[in-house]
Amino acid sequence: MTLEDLVRLRRARDRMDRDYAEPLDVPALARGALMSPGHFSRSFRAAFGETPYSYLMTRRIERAKALLRRGDLTVTDVCFAVGCTSLGSFSSRFTELVGESPSSYRTRRHDEGSAVPACVAKIHTRPIRNGEAGPSPGP
C-alpha cells in the first residue's frame, strides 16, 4: 500500500467520522478514494483492522449512545438520526456492540459518569467491535 493510498483511506475514514448520518456506502467511499470497491474494502481493513461498514456502524452506534443517554428521543428517532435506515438492523448491531438493546440502554440511568470529562467518557463508552460485548449491565 502506498502513502498516497493511506492518505485517501484516512480521508475516507474522516468522512465517515464527519458524515456518519449521511447515506454512505462502500462504492461511494471507494470512488472518493479513487479505488475500486473491492480494493478499497481490502485496503481499509488492512490499514485500520476492520471493514469500512464495521467502522461506520461503530461511529453510528457511538453517536446513538449519546443521543439515547439524553432520553428525549425515541429509539426510532435515534436510529434515523444516526443514518441507519432499518430499525431492526440498528437494534441488532447496537445490541451486538453495546451488550444491551437500545431501549434498555435508553431507559437505564447514565448519571454515574456525569462528572467525567466528555473526552474521557468517550473512551469508556465507545462500543466494542466484533461482538466482544460482555454481559448486559444490571439496573
DSSP file (Angstrom, degrees, kcal/mol; ACC not computed):
  #  RESIDUE AA STRUCTURE BP1 BP2  ACC     N-H-->O    O-->H-N    N-H-->O    O-->H-N    TCO  KAPPA ALPHA  PHI   PSI    X-CA   Y-CA   Z-CA
    1    1 A M              0   0    0      0, 0.0     2,-0.1     0, 0.0     0, 0.0   0.000 360.0 360.0 360.0 134.8    0.0    0.0    0.0
    2    2 A T     >  -     0   0    0      1,-0.1     4,-2.1     4,-0.0     5,-0.1  -0.409 360.0-113.5 -87.4 164.2    1.4    3.4   -1.0
    3    3 A L  H  > S+     0   0    0      1,-0.2     4,-2.2     2,-0.2     5,-0.2   0.877 119.9  56.1 -60.8 -38.1    1.5    6.5    1.1
    4    4 A E  H  > S+     0   0    0      1,-0.2     4,-2.1     2,-0.2    -1,-0.2   0.897 105.5  50.9 -62.1 -41.0   -1.0    8.1   -1.3
    5    5 A D  H  > S+     0   0    0      1,-0.2     4,-2.6     2,-0.2    -2,-0.2   0.916 109.2  51.1 -61.4 -43.7   -3.4    5.2   -0.7
    6    6 A L  H  X S+     0   0    0     -4,-2.1     4,-2.5     1,-0.2    -2,-0.2   0.890 108.0  51.9 -62.2 -39.7   -3.1    5.7    3.1
    7    7 A V  H  X S+     0   0    0     -4,-2.2     4,-2.0     2,-0.2    -1,-0.2   0.926 111.5  47.1 -62.0 -44.5   -3.9    9.4    2.7
    8    8 A R  H  X S+     0   0    0     -4,-2.1     4,-2.1     1,-0.2    -2,-0.2   0.892 111.7  50.6 -64.9 -39.8   -7.0    8.5    0.6
    9    9 A L  H  X S+     0   0    0     -4,-2.6     4,-2.5     2,-0.2    -2,-0.2   0.892 109.1  51.0 -65.9 -39.4   -8.1    5.9    3.2
   10   10 A R  H  X S+     0   0    0     -4,-2.5     4,-2.8     2,-0.2    -1,-0.2   0.888 108.8  51.8 -64.9 -38.5   -7.7    8.4    6.0
   11   11 A R  H  X S+     0   0    0     -4,-2.0     4,-2.3     2,-0.2    -2,-0.2   0.908 109.8  49.1 -63.2 -40.8   -9.8   10.9    4.1
   12   12 A A  H  X S+     0   0    0     -4,-2.1     4,-2.0     2,-0.2    -2,-0.2   0.914 112.2  48.1 -64.3 -42.2  -12.5    8.3    3.7
   13   13 A R  H  X S+     0   0    0     -4,-2.5     4,-2.2     2,-0.2    -2,-0.2   0.907 110.8  51.1 -64.2 -41.7  -12.3    7.4    7.4
   14   14 A D  H  X S+     0   0    0     -4,-2.8     4,-2.4     1,-0.2     5,-0.2   0.884 107.9  53.5 -61.5 -38.4  -12.5   11.1    8.3
   15   15 A R  H  X S+     0   0    0     -4,-2.3     4,-3.5     1,-0.2    -1,-0.2   0.907 108.3  49.3 -63.4 -41.2  -15.6   11.4    6.0
   16   16 A M  H  < S+     0   0    0     -4,-2.0     4,-0.4     2,-0.2    -2,-0.2   0.895 111.4  49.8 -64.5 -39.2  -17.2    8.6    7.9
   17   17 A D  H  < S+     0   0    0     -4,-2.2     3,-0.3     2,-0.2    -2,-0.2   0.906 120.9  35.1 -63.1 -41.3  -16.4   10.3   11.2
   18   18 A R  H  < S+     0   0    0     -4,-2.4     3,-0.3     1,-0.2    -2,-0.2   0.897 128.1  32.4 -81.1 -44.0  -17.9   13.6   10.0
   19   19 A D  S >< S+     0   0    0     -4,-3.5     3,-2.3    -5,-0.2    -1,-0.2  -0.085  71.2 135.0-110.0  32.8  -20.8   12.4    7.8
   20   20 A Y  T 3  S+     0   0    0     -4,-0.4     4,-0.2    -3,-0.3    -1,-0.2   0.770  72.6  55.6 -54.6 -28.8  -21.8    9.3    9.7
   21   21 A A  T 3  S+     0   0    0     -3,-0.3    -1,-0.3     2,-0.1    62,-0.1   0.563  91.6  91.2 -83.8  -8.0  -25.5   10.2    9.4
   22   22 A E  S <  S-     0   0    0     -3,-2.3     2,-1.8    -6,-0.1    -3,-0.0  -0.469  97.6 -93.8 -82.6 158.2  -25.4   10.5    5.6
   23   23 A P        +     0   0    0      0, 0.0     2,-0.4     0, 0.0    -1,-0.1  -0.545  59.9 171.3 -73.7  89.6  -26.2    7.6    3.3
   24   24 A L        +     0   0    0     -2,-1.8     2,-0.3    -4,-0.2    32,-0.0  -0.816   7.1 173.3-102.0 139.3  -22.6    6.3    2.9
   25   25 A D     >  -     0   0    0     -2,-0.4     4,-2.5     1,-0.1     5,-0.2  -0.932  44.6-102.9-138.8 165.8  -21.8    3.1    1.2
   26   26 A V  H  > S+     0   0    0     -2,-0.3     4,-3.0     1,-0.2     5,-0.2   0.897 117.4  53.3 -58.8 -45.2  -18.6    1.3    0.1
   27   27 A P  H  > S+     0   0    0      0, 0.0     4,-2.2     0, 0.0    -1,-0.2   0.915 112.1  45.5 -58.8 -40.7  -18.9    2.2   -3.6
   28   28 A A  H  > S+     0   0    0      2,-0.2     4,-1.9     1,-0.2    -2,-0.2   0.921 115.3  46.3 -67.4 -43.0  -19.3    5.9   -2.8
   29   29 A L  H  X S+     0   0    0     -4,-2.5     4,-1.3     1,-0.2    -1,-0.2   0.889 112.0  52.1 -65.6 -38.3  -16.4    5.9   -0.3
   30   30 A A  H  <>S+     0   0    0     -4,-3.0     5,-2.5    -5,-0.2     4,-0.4   0.909 106.6  52.8 -64.5 -42.2  -14.3    4.0   -2.8
   31   31 A R  H ><5S+     0   0    0     -4,-2.2     3,-1.4     1,-0.2    -1,-0.2   0.920 108.0  51.6 -58.6 -43.1  -15.0    6.5   -5.6
   32   32 A G  H 3<5S+     0   0    0     -4,-1.9    -1,-0.2     1,-0.3    -2,-0.2   0.798 111.8  46.6 -63.2 -28.3  -13.8    9.3   -3.2
   33   33 A A  T 3<5S-     0   0    0     -4,-1.3    -1,-0.3    -3,-0.3    -2,-0.2   0.375 113.4-119.9 -93.4   3.2  -10.6    7.3   -2.6
   34   34 A L  T < 5S+     0   0    0     -3,-1.4     2,-0.3    -4,-0.4    -3,-0.2   0.893  75.2 115.6  58.5  43.5  -10.1    6.7   -6.3
   35   35 A M  S   <S-     0   0    0     -5,-2.5    -1,-0.2    -8,-0.1    -2,-0.2  -0.920  73.1-100.6-134.8 160.3  -10.2    2.9   -5.8
   36   36 A S     >  -     0   0    0     -2,-0.3     4,-3.0     1,-0.1     5,-0.2  -0.481  41.7-110.8 -72.3 155.1  -12.5    0.0   -6.8
   37   37 A P  H  > S+     0   0    0      0, 0.0     4,-2.5     0, 0.0     5,-0.2   0.898 117.6  48.3 -56.4 -41.9  -14.9   -1.0   -4.0
   38   38 A G  H  > S+     0   0    0      2,-0.2     4,-2.4     1,-0.2     5,-0.2   0.934 114.0  44.8 -64.7 -46.3  -13.1   -4.4   -3.5
   39   39 A H  H  > S+     0   0    0      1,-0.2     4,-2.8     2,-0.2     5,-0.2   0.903 113.2  52.1 -64.5 -40.6   -9.7   -2.8   -3.4
   40   40 A F  H  X S+     0   0    0     -4,-3.0     4,-2.9     2,-0.2     5,-0.2   0.942 110.7  47.2 -60.2 -48.5  -11.0    0.0   -1.0
   41   41 A S  H  X S+     0   0    0     -4,-2.5     4,-2.3    -5,-0.2    -2,-0.2   0.926 115.2  44.9 -61.2 -45.9  -12.5   -2.6    1.4
   42   42 A R  H  X S+     0   0    0     -4,-2.4     4,-2.2     1,-0.2    -1,-0.2   0.918 116.2  46.3 -64.2 -43.5   -9.4   -4.7    1.5
   43   43 A S  H  X S+     0   0    0     -4,-2.8     4,-2.3    -5,-0.2    -2,-0.2   0.894 111.6  51.5 -67.4 -40.0   -7.1   -1.7    1.9
   44   44 A F  H  X S+     0   0    0     -4,-2.9     4,-2.9    -5,-0.2     6,-0.4   0.933 111.7  47.1 -62.1 -46.1   -9.3   -0.2    4.6
   45   45 A R  H  X S+     0   0    0     -4,-2.3     4,-2.2    -5,-0.2    -2,-0.2   0.900 112.5  49.6 -63.5 -40.9   -9.3   -3.4    6.5
   46   46 A A  H  < S+     0   0    0     -4,-2.2    -1,-0.2    -5,-0.2    -2,-0.2   0.884 117.5  40.9 -64.7 -38.2   -5.5   -3.8    6.2
   47   47 A A  H  < S+     0   0    0     -4,-2.3    -2,-0.2    -5,-0.2    -1,-0.2   0.872 131.5  21.0 -78.7 -38.1   -4.9   -0.2    7.3
   48   48 A F  H  < S-     0   0    0     -4,-2.9    -3,-0.2     2,-0.3    -2,-0.2   0.443  98.3-116.6-118.5  -2.0   -7.5    0.1   10.1
   49   49 A G  S  < S+     0   0    0     -4,-2.2     2,-0.3    -5,-0.3    -4,-0.2   0.558  85.9  61.6  81.9   7.3   -8.2   -3.5   11.2
   50   50 A E  S    S-     0   0    0     -6,-0.4    -2,-0.3    -9,-0.1    -1,-0.1  -0.979  87.6 -89.4-157.0 163.8  -11.9   -3.6   10.3
   51   51 A T     >  -     0   0    0     -2,-0.3     4,-2.4     1,-0.1     5,-0.2  -0.329  37.9-113.6 -73.7 159.1  -14.1   -3.2    7.3
   52   52 A P  H  > S+     0   0    0      0, 0.0     4,-2.6     0, 0.0     5,-0.2   0.903 118.3  52.4 -58.3 -40.7  -15.5    0.2    6.2
   53   53 A Y  H  > S+     0   0    0      1,-0.2     4,-2.7     2,-0.2     5,-0.2   0.927 109.5  48.2 -61.9 -44.9  -19.0   -0.9    7.1
   54   54 A S  H  > S+     0   0    0      2,-0.2     4,-2.1     1,-0.2    -1,-0.2   0.913 112.3  49.2 -61.9 -43.1  -18.0   -2.0   10.6
   55   55 A Y  H  X S+     0   0    0     -4,-2.4     4,-2.0     2,-0.2    -2,-0.2   0.934 112.5  47.4 -61.5 -46.7  -16.1    1.3   11.2
   56   56 A L  H  X S+     0   0    0     -4,-2.6     4,-2.4     1,-0.2    -2,-0.2   0.912 111.2  50.6 -62.6 -43.7  -19.1    3.3   10.0
   57   57 A M  H  X S+     0   0    0     -4,-2.7     4,-2.5     1,-0.2    -1,-0.2   0.868 107.5  54.0 -65.1 -34.7  -21.5    1.4   12.2
   58   58 A T  H  X S+     0   0    0     -4,-2.1     4,-2.4     2,-0.2    -1,-0.2   0.916 108.8  48.8 -64.3 -41.9  -19.3    1.8   15.2
   59   59 A R  H  X S+     0   0    0     -4,-2.0     4,-2.2     1,-0.2    -2,-0.2   0.929 112.3  49.0 -60.8 -44.2  -19.4    5.6   14.7
   60   60 A R  H  X S+     0   0    0     -4,-2.4     4,-2.4     1,-0.2    -2,-0.2   0.894 111.4  48.4 -64.2 -40.0  -23.2    5.5   14.3
   61   61 A I  H  X S+     0   0    0     -4,-2.5     4,-2.6     2,-0.2    -1,-0.2   0.887 108.1  55.0 -69.4 -38.1  -23.6    3.4   17.5
   62   62 A E  H  X S+     0   0    0     -4,-2.4     4,-1.5     1,-0.2    -2,-0.2   0.943 112.7  42.8 -56.4 -47.6  -21.3    5.8   19.4
   63   63 A R  H  X S+     0   0    0     -4,-2.2     4,-2.3     1,-0.2    -2,-0.2   0.888 111.2  55.4 -67.4 -38.7  -23.5    8.7   18.4
   64   64 A A  H  X S+     0   0    0     -4,-2.4     4,-2.9     1,-0.2     5,-0.2   0.900 104.0  54.7 -60.6 -41.1  -26.6    6.7   19.1
   65   65 A K  H  X S+     0   0    0     -4,-2.6     4,-2.1     1,-0.2    -1,-0.2   0.919 108.4  48.7 -59.4 -43.0  -25.5    6.0   22.6
   66   66 A A  H  X S+     0   0    0     -4,-1.5     4,-1.1     1,-0.2    -1,-0.2   0.917 113.6  46.4 -63.4 -43.0  -25.0    9.8   23.3
   67   67 A L  H  X S+     0   0    0     -4,-2.3     4,-0.9     1,-0.2     5,-0.4   0.892 112.1  50.3 -67.4 -39.0  -28.5   10.5   21.9
   68   68 A L  H  < S+     0   0    0     -4,-2.9     3,-0.4     1,-0.2    -1,-0.2   0.860 104.1  58.7 -67.7 -34.8  -30.1    7.7   23.8
   69   69 A R  H  < S+     0   0    0     -4,-2.1    -1,-0.2     1,-0.2    -2,-0.2   0.834  97.6  61.5 -62.9 -31.2  -28.5    8.9   27.1
   70   70 A R  H  < S-     0   0    0     -4,-1.1    -1,-0.2    -3,-0.2    -2,-0.2   0.881  93.2-153.1 -62.4 -37.0  -30.2   12.3   26.6
   71   71 A G     <  +     0   0    0     -4,-0.9    -3,-0.1    -3,-0.4    -1,-0.1   0.443  65.6 101.7  83.1   0.3  -33.5   10.5   26.8
   72   72 A D  S    S+     0   0    0     -5,-0.4     2,-0.3     2,-0.1    -4,-0.1   0.471  71.1  65.3 -98.5  -0.6  -35.6   12.9   24.8
   73   73 A L  S    S-     0   0    0     -6,-0.4    -2,-0.1    -5,-0.1     2,-0.1  -0.908  80.4-120.6-119.7 148.5  -35.6   10.9   21.5
   74   74 A T     >  -     0   0    0     -2,-0.3     4,-2.3     1,-0.1     5,-0.2  -0.364  32.0-108.1 -76.4 165.1  -37.2    7.5   20.8
   75   75 A V  H  > S+     0   0    0      1,-0.2     4,-2.6     2,-0.2     5,-0.1   0.897 122.5  52.5 -60.4 -39.9  -35.1    4.6   19.6
   76   76 A T  H  > S+     0   0    0      2,-0.2     4,-2.1     1,-0.2     5,-0.2   0.926 108.4  49.7 -62.4 -45.3  -36.6    5.0   16.2
   77   77 A D  H  > S+     0   0    0      1,-0.2     4,-2.2     2,-0.2    -2,-0.2   0.913 112.7  47.5 -59.1 -43.1  -35.7    8.7   16.1
   78   78 A V  H  X S+     0   0    0     -4,-2.3     4,-1.8     2,-0.2     6,-0.2   0.910 107.0  57.4 -65.5 -42.8  -32.2    7.9   17.1
   79   79 A C  H  <>S+     0   0    0     -4,-2.6     5,-2.0     1,-0.2     3,-0.2   0.933 114.1  37.4 -52.6 -50.5  -31.9    5.2   14.5
   80   80 A F  H ><5S+     0   0    0     -4,-2.1     3,-1.2     1,-0.2    -1,-0.2   0.825 110.4  61.5 -75.1 -30.9  -32.7    7.6   11.7
   81   81 A A  H 3<5S+     0   0    0     -4,-2.2    -1,-0.2     1,-0.3    -2,-0.2   0.805 105.1  48.3 -65.1 -28.9  -30.7   10.5   13.2
   82   82 A V  T 3<5S-     0   0    0     -4,-1.8    -1,-0.3    -3,-0.2    -2,-0.2   0.384 125.5 -98.4 -95.3   5.2  -27.5    8.5   13.0
   83   83 A G  T < 5S+     0   0    0     -3,-1.2     2,-0.3     1,-0.3    -3,-0.2   0.518  76.4 136.4  97.9   5.3  -28.1    7.4    9.4
   84   84 A C      < -     0   0    0     -5,-2.0    -1,-0.3    -6,-0.2    -2,-0.1  -0.630  34.7-166.8 -84.3 146.8  -29.5    3.9    9.8
   85   85 A T  S    S+     0   0    0     -2,-0.3     2,-0.5     1,-0.2    -1,-0.1   0.489  70.6  59.9-111.0  -6.6  -32.4    3.1    7.6
   86   86 A S     >  -     0   0    0      1,-0.1     4,-2.5    -7,-0.1     5,-0.2  -0.974  59.7-160.7-128.3 118.5  -33.6   -0.1    9.3
   87   87 A L  H  > S+     0   0    0     -2,-0.5     4,-2.8     1,-0.2     5,-0.2   0.881  95.7  52.8 -62.7 -38.1  -34.7   -0.2   12.9
   88   88 A G  H  > S+     0   0    0      2,-0.2     4,-2.4     1,-0.2    -1,-0.2   0.931 111.6  43.9 -63.8 -46.6  -34.2   -3.9   13.1
   89   89 A S  H  > S+     0   0    0      2,-0.2     4,-2.6     1,-0.2     5,-0.2   0.902 114.5  50.8 -65.0 -40.9  -30.6   -3.8   11.8
   90   90 A F  H  X S+     0   0    0     -4,-2.5     4,-2.9     2,-0.2     5,-0.2   0.946 112.0  46.3 -60.4 -49.1  -29.8   -0.8   14.0
   91   91 A S  H  X S+     0   0    0     -4,-2.8     4,-2.5     1,-0.2    -2,-0.2   0.898 113.3  49.2 -62.8 -41.4  -31.2   -2.6   17.1
   92   92 A S  H  X S+     0   0    0     -4,-2.4     4,-2.3    -5,-0.2    -1,-0.2   0.939 114.7  43.7 -63.5 -47.0  -29.3   -5.8   16.3
   93   93 A R  H  X S+     0   0    0     -4,-2.6     4,-2.5     2,-0.2     5,-0.2   0.903 113.4  51.7 -66.5 -40.8  -26.0   -4.0   15.7
   94   94 A F  H  X>S+     0   0    0     -4,-2.9     4,-3.1    -5,-0.2     5,-0.5   0.944 111.9  46.5 -59.0 -49.1  -26.5   -1.8   18.8
   95   95 A T  H  X5S+     0   0    0     -4,-2.5     4,-1.9     1,-0.2    -1,-0.2   0.889 112.2  51.3 -62.1 -40.4  -27.1   -4.9   21.0
   96   96 A E  H  <5S+     0   0    0     -4,-2.3    37,-0.7    -5,-0.2    -1,-0.2   0.911 119.4  34.8 -62.1 -44.0  -24.1   -6.7   19.5
   97   97 A L  H  <5S+     0   0    0     -4,-2.5    31,-1.4    -5,-0.1    -2,-0.2   0.846 128.5  32.8 -81.8 -35.5  -21.7   -3.8   20.1
   98   98 A V  H  <5S-     0   0    0     -4,-3.1    -3,-0.2    -5,-0.2    36,-0.2   0.766  97.6-125.1 -97.1 -29.5  -23.1   -2.5   23.4
   99   99 A G  S  <<S+     0   0    0     -4,-1.9     2,-0.3    -5,-0.5    -4,-0.2   0.485  83.4  61.6  95.8   2.6  -24.4   -5.7   25.0
  100  100 A E  S    S-     0   0    0     -6,-0.4    -2,-0.2    36,-0.1    -1,-0.2  -0.976  90.8 -90.0-153.1 160.4  -28.0   -4.5   25.6
  101  101 A S     >  -     0   0    0     -2,-0.3     4,-2.7     1,-0.1     5,-0.2  -0.274  35.9-115.1 -70.2 157.9  -30.8   -3.3   23.4
  102  102 A P  H  > S+     0   0    0      0, 0.0     4,-2.5     0, 0.0     5,-0.2   0.884 117.3  52.9 -59.9 -37.8  -31.2    0.4   22.6
  103  103 A S  H  > S+     0   0    0      2,-0.2     4,-1.9     1,-0.2     5,-0.1   0.926 111.1  45.5 -63.4 -44.6  -34.5    0.6   24.5
  104  104 A S  H  > S+     0   0    0      1,-0.2     4,-1.5     2,-0.2    -1,-0.2   0.919 113.4  49.9 -63.9 -44.3  -32.8   -0.9   27.6
  105  105 A Y  H  < S+     0   0    0     -4,-2.7    -2,-0.2     1,-0.2    -1,-0.2   0.900 110.9  50.7 -60.6 -41.5  -29.8    1.4   27.2
  106  106 A R  H  < S+     0   0    0     -4,-2.5    -1,-0.2     1,-0.2    -2,-0.2   0.871 111.4  46.6 -65.4 -38.3  -32.2    4.4   26.9
  107  107 A T  H  < S+     0   0    0     -4,-1.9    -1,-0.2    -5,-0.2    -2,-0.2   0.709  95.1  85.7 -84.5 -19.4  -34.2    3.7   30.0
  108  108 A R  S  < S-     0   0    0     -4,-1.5     2,-0.1    -5,-0.1     0, 0.0  -0.392  89.4 -91.9 -81.3 163.2  -31.4    3.0   32.4
  109  109 A R        +     0   0    0     30,-0.2    -1,-0.1     1,-0.1     3,-0.1  -0.419  34.8 179.6 -73.4 144.8  -29.6    5.7   34.4
  110  110 A H    >   +     0   0    0    -41,-0.2     3,-0.8    -2,-0.1    -1,-0.1   0.127  52.5 103.7-128.9  17.9  -26.5    7.2   33.0
  111  111 A D  G >   +     0   0    0      1,-0.2     3,-1.5     2,-0.1     4,-0.3   0.543  54.5  89.7 -82.2  -4.9  -25.6    9.7   35.7
  112  112 A E  G 3  S+     0   0    0      1,-0.3    -1,-0.2     2,-0.1     3,-0.2   0.769  98.3  34.6 -63.1 -24.2  -22.8    7.6   37.1
  113  113 A G  G X  S+     0   0    0     -3,-0.8     3,-1.6     1,-0.1    -1,-0.3   0.165  81.8 113.6-113.1  18.4  -20.3    9.3   34.8
  114  114 A S  T <  S+     0   0    0     -3,-1.5    -1,-0.1     1,-0.3    -2,-0.1   0.766  77.4  51.6 -65.6 -24.7  -21.8   12.7   34.6
  115  115 A A  T 3  S+     0   0    0     -4,-0.3    -1,-0.3    -3,-0.2    -2,-0.1   0.495  88.9 100.5 -88.5  -2.5  -18.8   14.3   36.4
  116  116 A V  S <  S-     0   0    0     -3,-1.6     5,-0.1     1,-0.1    -3,-0.1  -0.658  85.1-106.1 -83.8 134.3  -16.3   12.7   34.0
  117  117 A P    >>  -     0   0    0      0, 0.0     4,-2.7     0, 0.0     3,-0.9  -0.274  28.2-118.0 -58.5 146.0  -15.0   15.0   31.2
  118  118 A A  H 3> S+     0   0    0      1,-0.3     4,-2.4     2,-0.2     5,-0.2   0.840 112.5  57.5 -56.5 -37.9  -16.5   14.2   27.8
  119  119 A C  H 3> S+     0   0    0      1,-0.2     4,-0.7     2,-0.2    -1,-0.3   0.842 112.6  40.8 -66.0 -31.4  -13.1   13.3   26.3
  120  120 A V  H <> S+     0   0    0     -3,-0.9     4,-1.5     2,-0.2     3,-0.4   0.881 112.6  54.2 -80.3 -41.4  -12.6   10.6   28.9
  121  121 A A  H  X S+     0   0    0     -4,-2.7     4,-1.8     1,-0.2    -2,-0.2   0.872 101.7  60.1 -60.4 -37.1  -16.2    9.4   28.8
  122  122 A K  H  X S+     0   0    0     -4,-2.4     4,-0.5     1,-0.2    -1,-0.2   0.879 103.5  50.9 -59.4 -38.5  -16.0    8.9   25.1
  123  123 A I  H  < S+     0   0    0     -4,-0.7     3,-0.5    -3,-0.4    -1,-0.2   0.908 114.5  42.5 -65.1 -42.2  -13.2    6.4   25.6
  124  124 A H  H  < S+     0   0    0     -4,-1.5    -2,-0.2     1,-0.2    -1,-0.2   0.662 116.3  46.8 -83.3 -16.4  -15.1    4.4   28.2
  125  125 A T  H  < S+     0   0    0     -4,-1.8    -1,-0.2    -5,-0.2    -2,-0.2   0.377  80.4 124.8-104.1   4.0  -18.5    4.5   26.3
  126  126 A R     <  -     0   0    0     -4,-0.5   -67,-0.1    -3,-0.5    -3,-0.0  -0.423  68.9-110.8 -64.2 131.5  -17.0    3.5   22.9
  127  127 A P        -     0   0    0      0, 0.0     2,-0.5     0, 0.0   -29,-0.2  -0.315  27.0-121.0 -62.8 147.0  -18.7    0.4   21.5
  128  128 A I        -     0   0    0    -31,-1.4     3,-0.4    -3,-0.1     5,-0.3  -0.790  30.5-138.0 -90.7 128.1  -16.7   -2.7   21.4
  129  129 A R  S >  S+     0   0    0     -2,-0.5     3,-0.8     1,-0.2    -1,-0.0  -0.323  72.7  34.5 -83.3 166.0  -16.4   -4.1   17.8
  130  130 A N  T 3  S-     0   0    0      1,-0.2    -1,-0.2     2,-0.1   -33,-0.1   0.796 124.6 -66.9  64.5  34.5  -16.6   -7.6   16.6
  131  131 A G  T 3  S+     0   0    0     -3,-0.4    -1,-0.2     1,-0.1    -2,-0.1   0.782  92.8 136.4  65.5  29.0  -19.2   -8.9   19.0
  132  132 A E    <   +     0   0    0     -3,-0.8    -1,-0.1    -4,-0.2    -3,-0.1   0.276  26.0 133.4 -92.7  12.3  -16.9   -8.6   22.1
  133  133 A A        -     0   0    0    -37,-0.7   -34,-0.1    -5,-0.3   -35,-0.1  -0.343  47.6-140.2 -64.7 140.8  -19.6   -7.0   24.3
  134  134 A G        -     0   0    0      1,-0.2    -1,-0.1   -36,-0.2    -3,-0.0  -0.024  43.9 -48.9 -84.8-165.3  -19.8   -8.6   27.7
  135  135 A P  S    S-     0   0    0      0, 0.0    -1,-0.2     0, 0.0   -35,-0.1  -0.280  71.2 -88.6 -66.9 154.9  -23.0   -9.3   29.7
  136  136 A S        -     0   0    0      1,-0.1   -36,-0.1    -3,-0.1     2,-0.1  -0.355  45.9-110.7 -63.4 140.5  -25.6   -6.7   30.0
  137  137 A P        -     0   0    0      0, 0.0    -1,-0.1     0, 0.0   -38,-0.0  -0.430  34.3-116.2 -70.4 148.6  -25.2   -4.3   33.0
  138  138 A G              0   0    0     -2,-0.1     0, 0.0     1,-0.1     0, 0.0  -0.262 360.0 360.0 -78.2 170.6  -27.8   -4.7   35.7
  139  139 A P              0   0    0      0, 0.0   -30,-0.2     0, 0.0    -1,-0.1   0.476 360.0 360.0 -69.1 360.0  -30.3   -1.9   36.7
